[in-house]
């Protein structure tokens, strides 16, 4: 649960930065959000979640 909440917060920050710096239009953000929402209901969702968890584990193991 912590991973998904922090992932959502991180992606939210990225979207806000895209709005301010790169000119992301609200309609583009809406389409991307809807795509992710519907993608989460497909058979690919567990594979995507496992890949995200592995990436988070990899990034968490990097010593700064």
N, C-alpha and C positions, 0 to 999 in steps of 0.2 A: 504494500500500500504506500509506503514512504517513497518508493521509487517512482510510482506513477504520479503521485502528487508533485514531487520535485521535477519530474519530467514535464508535467503540465505547466508548472510555474516557469521553468526554463523556456519552453516553447512560447509561452505567453509573453515573456520578456523579448524574445526574438521577434515576435509579431509586432509588438509595440515599436521596437527599433526599426523594423521595416516600414511601418507606417510613417515614422518621423523622418528617417534618413533616406530611404530608397523609394519613397512614393508608392507604397503598397496601397492599392485602392480597397475600400471596404468590401466591394463585390468580390475581389480576388480572395480576400481573407475568408469570406463566407463560403465560397466555392471550395477552398482548401479544407475548411472546417467540416463541411458536409461530406467531402470525399473521405476524410478520416473517420467520421462518424459511421458512414456506411461501410467502409473498409473493415471497421472493428467487428462488424456482424458477419463477415465472411469466414471461410475456412482458413484463410491466411492469417487471421488474427493471432492464434497461438504462436506461429512461427515468428511473426513480427515482434510480439511481446518477448519471446525468448531471445531474439537478436538484440533487442533493446536492453534486456537484463544483462546479457553477456558484455555488451558495450559499456554499460554502467560499471560492471565488475572490473573490466579492463581499465577504464579510466580511474576507478577508485583505487586500483593497485599501483598507479603511477605516483611515485614519490616526488613531490615538488621541492 
